[in-house]
């Protein structure tokens, strides 16, 4: 009897030890965290609406057709002016949030609405309507330039941040991780209508998304492609058509696609005098790609600057030179005398103090525009200041024939520049 008592006692003790060991070793309460992405709700940003007159804060581009002038206002929208017998009158404001570039083809505006491309019918700007929206059109860079994109998840949208949630529960050897299924249902589709302030600086043209839109020909709209290529779109007969074109496209297009440099990003693109100019900025350096039409083989001039970012550029055929503006001076880049070679032969810094934001040529003169309009006579060794118009100021311009349209924070003004010695305001 005593034998069975001791046996029972031993088994009981060992049994208790096993149970305690199981609880201590394989069962415990822990806390685990999980990050959930927050997606951008585009319902408000994507709204395109016509409003009454608003202040013109940062005008950056002017376009026109037969009836209207369109003035882009950085990150805000487009001011519309109606042409009336040589003068203009303010008509309306088309709100298009986070706009950084736009182009005009007949009565259709192609704009960026943050990362989306929107095509607007502006035959009557007071009744502007959306003809087409191509989502994420300006956020599709690939290969080693994928970091140019604003973070996004295909099928879900732009990622603007994340939220962390902590789950507390019991784990065992058989289930070592907590079950986040209920949290996934609750927090798997978080959204916000607010963009992070850190995405925008005092120079939004240098910030993502990188936008460049130009019209080539009648209605083809060029923008930066996914990788060393053009993204080309049209809107014809109610249909939006888009394609990619690079140097190996058959048949090859008229203009060489831009090259994506390793340490710079495309700040601005424009089409003037049959030359596509792509201005690229880096940390301190910059590159100007001047892409010229060549029926046999698309080609471009590459103008490098080691210590500054180009602000604007123009070409003067009589001197076979590109004139590059930056925020302290004007440079010239002279083409090699052998025109069959796309080579910049030499550079010239004119050491011309300037605060201008635009430079363009008319006849054999150069004109800069900023806090004043200045006219220069250029030569290979000198940039001679001929005249200053201190009452003409602006941040962007449009020159059509002898009419110069200038936009600033106050309004849009038209000037007759047929006589550079006597530029007159068109009332």
C-alpha positions in Angstrom: 0.0 0.0 0.0 2.8 2.3 0.9 4.5 1.6 -2.4 1.4 2.7 -4.4 1.2 5.9 -2.3 4.8 6.9 -3.1 4.3 6.0 -6.8 1.2 8.2 -6.9 3.1 11.0 -5.2 6.0 10.8 -7.7 3.7 10.8 -10.7 1.7 13.7 -9.3 4.8 15.8 -8.8 6.2 15.1 -12.3 2.8 15.8 -13.8 2.6 19.2 -12.1 6.1 20.1 -13.3 5.2 19.2 -16.9 2.1 21.4 -16.9 3.9 24.4 -15.4 6.8 24.0 -17.9 4.3 24.0 -20.8 2.7 27.2 -19.7 5.9 29.0 -19.0 7.8 27.9 -22.1 5.1 27.9 -24.8 2.4 30.3 -23.7 2.9 34.0 -23.0 1.2 37.4 -23.5 3.0 39.7 -26.0 2.4 42.9 -28.0 3.2 43.2 -31.7 2.9 46.3 -33.9 2.0 46.5 -37.6 2.3 49.5 -40.0 -0.6 50.2 -42.3 -0.2 52.5 -45.4 -2.4 55.5 -45.7 -3.6 56.2 -49.2 -4.5 59.5 -50.8 -8.2 60.2 -51.3 -8.3 62.1 -54.6 -12.0 62.9 -54.5 -11.3 66.6 -53.6 -8.0 67.0 -55.3 -9.4 65.5 -58.5 -12.3 68.1 -58.7 -12.0 70.4 -61.6 -14.3 73.4 -61.1 -14.7 76.9 -62.6 -14.6 79.7 -60.1 -14.7 83.5 -60.0 -11.6 85.6 -60.2 -8.8 84.6 -57.7 -5.5 86.3 -56.9 -2.7 85.3 -59.3 0.0 84.0 -56.9 2.7 82.2 -58.9 2.1 82.4 -62.6 4.5 80.1 -64.5 3.2 79.6 -68.0 1.1 81.4 -70.6 -0.7 79.8 -73.6 -3.3 81.1 -76.0 -5.6 80.2 -78.8 -7.9 82.3 -81.0 -10.1 83.5 -78.2 -8.4 83.2 -74.8 -5.2 83.4 -72.8 -4.5 80.7 -70.2 -2.2 81.5 -67.3 -1.0 78.7 -65.2 -0.8 79.4 -61.4 1.6 76.9 -59.6 -0.2 74.2 -57.6 -3.5 76.1 -58.0 -5.1 76.2 -61.4 -5.4 78.2 -64.6 -6.6 81.8 -65.0 -8.5 82.5 -68.2 -8.5 85.9 -70.0 -10.8 86.6 -72.9 -9.3 88.4 -76.0 -11.2 91.6 -76.9 -10.1 93.7 -79.8 -6.4 93.7 -78.9 -6.9 93.8 -75.1 -7.8 91.2 -72.6 -10.3 90.9 -69.7 -10.4 88.4 -66.9 -13.0 85.7 -67.4 -12.6 82.9 -64.8 -10.4 80.6 -62.9 -10.2 76.8 -63.5 -9.2 75.1 -60.3 -6.9 72.2 -61.0 -5.0 71.4 -57.8 -1.3 70.8 -57.7 -0.9 71.8 -61.4 2.7 72.3 -62.5 2.4 72.2 -66.3 -0.2 72.2 -69.0 -0.5 72.4 -72.8 -3.2 73.6 -75.2 -4.3 71.9 -78.4 -7.1 73.8 -80.1 -9.9 73.9 -77.4 -8.5 71.2 -75.2 -6.2 71.7 -72.2 -3.9 68.9 -71.1 -3.0 69.4 -67.5 -1.4 67.5 -64.6 -3.8 67.3 -61.7 -1.2 66.1 -59.2 0.0 62.9 -60.8 -3.0 62.4 -63.1 -3.3 63.7 -66.7 -6.6 65.4 -67.3 -7.9 66.6 -70.7 -10.3 69.5 -70.4 -12.8 70.9 -72.9 -12.4 74.7 -72.8 -14.3 75.7 -75.9 -16.3 77.7 -73.4 -14.1 78.1 -70.3 -17.1 79.0 -68.1 -18.4 75.5 -68.7 -15.1 73.6 -68.6 -15.6 69.8 -68.5 -13.3 66.8 -68.1 -13.0 64.8 -71.3 -10.6 62.2 -69.9 -8.5 61.4 -66.8 -5.5 59.1 -67.1 -4.6 58.2 -63.5 -0.9 58.1 -62.4 0.2 59.3 -65.9 3.1 61.3 -64.4 4.2 58.7 -61.9 5.4 55.8 -64.0 9.2 56.1 -64.1 10.9 52.7 -64.2 14.4 51.1 -63.9 16.9 53.1 -61.8 14.6 56.1 -61.9 11.8 54.5 -59.9 12.7 56.7 -57.0 11.4 59.6 -59.0 7.9 58.3 -58.4 5.7 59.3 -55.5 5.1 56.1 -53.5 2.1 54.2 -54.7 0.5 50.8 -54.7 -1.0 49.6 -58.0 -4.7 49.4 -57.8 -4.9 51.3 -54.5 -3.2 54.6 -55.1 -0.7 57.1 -53.7 0.8 56.3 -50.3 1.0 59.5 -48.2 2.1 57.9 -44.9 1.5 55.1 -42.5 -0.2 54.4 -39.2 1.0 51.9 -36.6 -1.4 49.7 -34.5 -0.4 47.5 -31.6 -2.1 44.2 -30.9 -1.7 42.4 -27.5 -2.5 38.7 -27.1 -1.3 35.2 -26.3 1.2 33.3 -28.5 2.2 29.6 -28.2 4.6 27.3 -29.9 1.9 26.3 -32.4 0.9 29.9 -33.0 4.0 32.1 -32.4 2.5 35.2 -34.1 -0.6 37.2 -33.3 -3.6 37.1 -35.7 -4.0 40.6 -37.3 -6.9 39.6 -39.5 -9.4 41.8 -37.7 -6.9 44.7 -37.7 -6.3 44.1 -41.4 -10.1 44.5 -42.1 -10.2 47.7 -39.9 -7.0 49.4 -41.1 -6.2 47.8 -44.5 -7.7 50.7 -46.5 -6.9 53.9 -44.5 -7.2 57.1 -46.5 -6.6 60.9 -46.1 -7.4 63.9 -48.2 -4.3 65.8 -46.9 -0.9 65.7 -48.6 2.2 65.9 -46.5 3.7 69.5 -46.2 7.1 67.9 -46.6 6.3 67.1 -50.2 6.4 70.7 -51.2 9.2 73.3 -50.9 9.4 77.0 -51.8 10.5 75.8 -55.3 7.7 73.3 -56.2 9.2 72.9 -59.7 12.0 71.0 -58.1 9.6 68.7 -56.2 7.9 65.5 -57.2 6.0 64.7 -59.3 8.3 65.7 -62.2 6.0 67.2 -64.9 6.8 68.3 -68.4 4.2 68.8 -71.1 4.6 70.2 -74.6 2.6 70.2 -77.8 4.5 69.0 -80.9 2.8 69.4 -84.2 -1.0 69.9 -84.2 -2.2 67.9 -81.3 0.5 65.4 -80.0 1.3 66.0 -76.4 4.8 65.0 -75.3 5.8 64.3 -71.7 8.6 62.3 -69.9 8.3 58.6 -70.6 8.9 55.7 -68.3 12.6 55.3 -69.1 14.7 57.4 -71.6 11.6 57.7 -73.7 8.7 60.0 -74.6 5.1 59.4 -73.4 3.0 60.8 -76.3 -0.7 61.1 -76.2 -3.6 62.6 -78.3 -7.3 63.0 -77.9 -9.1 62.6 -81.1 -12.7 61.9 -81.9 -13.5 61.4 -78.2 -10.7 58.8 -77.8 -7.6 59.1 -75.7 -4.5 57.4 -77.2 -1.1 57.1 -75.5 2.1 55.4 -76.6 5.8 55.2 -75.5 8.5 56.2 -78.0 12.3 55.7 -77.7 15.3 55.6 -80.0 14.5 52.0 -80.9 10.8 52.7 -81.7 9.8 51.8 -85.3 9.2 54.1 -87.1 11.4 56.4 -85.1 10.0 59.8 -84.2 11.3 63.3 -85.1 12.8 64.1 -81.7 15.2 62.1 -79.6 13.8 61.2 -76.2 15.3 62.8 -73.1 18.1 61.0 -71.3 17.6 60.4 -67.6 20.9 61.4 -65.9 22.0 59.7 -62.8 22.1 62.7 -60.5 19.7 65.2 -61.9 15.9 65.4 -62.4 13.8 67.2 -65.1 12.7 70.6 -63.8 11.0 72.0 -66.9 10.4 71.3 -70.6 9.3 73.7 -73.3 9.1 73.8 -77.1 10.3 76.9 -78.9 11.7 77.6 -82.4 11.4 73.8 -83.2 13.7 72.9 -80.3 12.6 70.9 -77.3 14.5 72.1 -74.3 14.6 70.0 -71.1 16.1 71.7 -68.1 17.5 69.3 -65.5 18.5 70.3 -62.0 20.8 68.5 -59.5 22.1 69.3 -56.1 24.3 72.1 -57.4 24.7 71.2 -61.1 22.5 71.2 -64.1 22.0 70.0 -67.6 20.2 71.5 -70.6 19.0 69.0 -73.2 18.3 70.9 -76.4 16.7 68.4 -78.7 16.6 69.4 -82.4 14.6 68.0 -85.3 16.6 65.6 -87.5 14.8 63.6 -90.2 17.5 61.0 -90.4 18.4 60.5 -86.8 17.0 62.4 -83.7 19.7 64.3 -81.9 20.3 66.7 -79.1 22.9 69.1 -77.7 23.8 68.5 -74.1 24.9 71.6 -72.1 26.5 70.9 -68.8 26.9 73.2 -65.8 28.9 72.1 -62.7 27.9 74.8 -60.3 24.4 76.0 -60.9 20.9 74.9 -62.1 19.6 76.5 -65.4 16.6 78.7 -65.0 15.8 79.3 -68.7 17.4 78.9 -72.1 16.9 80.4 -75.6 18.7 79.9 -79.0 20.0 82.6 -81.3 20.5 81.2 -84.8 22.6 84.1 -86.0 25.3 83.3 -83.4 24.7 79.5 -83.4 24.6 79.8 -79.6 22.3 78.8 -76.7 22.0 81.5 -74.0 21.4 80.1 -70.6 20.0 82.1 -67.7 20.6 81.3 -64.1 19.9 83.4 -61.0 23.1 85.3 -61.1 24.3 85.6 -64.7 23.9 84.7 -68.3 26.0 82.0 -70.1 26.4 81.2 -73.8 27.1 77.8 -75.2 28.4 78.0 -78.7 27.8 75.1 -81.1 30.7 73.6 -83.0 31.2 75.3 -86.4 30.7 71.9 -88.2 26.9 71.8 -87.9 26.8 68.0 -88.7 28.3 67.5 -85.2 26.1 68.0 -82.2 28.9 69.3 -80.0 29.2 72.4 -77.8 32.5 73.9 -78.6 32.9 76.5 -75.9 31.1 78.3 -73.0 31.1 81.9 -72.1 30.1 83.5 -68.8 29.1 87.1 -69.4 29.2 87.9 -65.7 25.9 89.8 -66.1 24.2 90.4 -62.7 20.5 89.4 -63.0 17.5 88.3 -61.1 15.5 87.5 -64.2 13.4 84.3 -64.4 13.0 84.2 -68.2 15.2 84.8 -71.3 14.2 84.9 -75.0 15.3 86.3 -78.3 13.7 88.5 -80.8 15.5 89.3 -84.0 19.2 89.7 -82.9 18.5 90.8 -79.4 18.2 89.0 -76.1 15.5 89.9 -73.6 15.4 89.0 -69.9 12.3 89.3 -67.7 12.0 89.5 -64.0 11.6 92.6 -61.8 12.3 94.5 -65.0 12.5 93.9 -68.7 16.0 94.3 -70.1 17.2 94.3 -73.7 20.7 93.1 -74.6 22.8 93.1 -77.8 24.9 89.9 -77.6 28.3 89.2 -79.2 30.8 86.4 -78.6 32.6 88.4 -75.9 30.1 90.8 -74.6 26.4 91.1 -73.6 25.7 94.8 -74.0 22.7 96.2 -72.1 20.7 98.4 -74.4 17.6 99.4 -72.5 15.7 98.7 -69.3 12.0 98.9 -68.8 11.6 99.0 -65.0 7.7 99.1 -65.2 7.5 95.8 -67.0 7.9 92.8 -64.7 6.7 89.3 -64.6 7.4 85.6 -63.9 6.4 84.2 -67.3 5.7 85.4 -70.9 4.3 84.4 -74.2 5.6 86.0 -77.4 3.4 85.8 -80.5 4.6 88.0 -83.4 5.0 91.5 -82.0 2.8 91.0 -79.0 4.3 90.1 -75.7 2.1 88.7 -72.9 3.5 89.1 -69.4 2.0 87.7 -66.2 2.8 88.7 -62.7 1.0 88.5 -59.3 -1.1 91.5 -60.3 -2.5 90.6 -63.7 -1.8 89.7 -67.4 -0.4 92.5 -69.5 0.1 92.8 -73.3 2.9 94.8 -74.9 3.7 95.9 -78.4 7.4 95.0 -79.0 7.6 95.9 -82.7 10.0 98.7 -81.6 12.3 97.6 -78.8 13.3 101.2 -78.2 9.7 102.1 -77.5 7.8 99.1 -76.0 4.2 100.1 -75.4 1.5 98.7 -73.2 -1.6 97.6 -75.2 -4.5 99.0 -73.3 
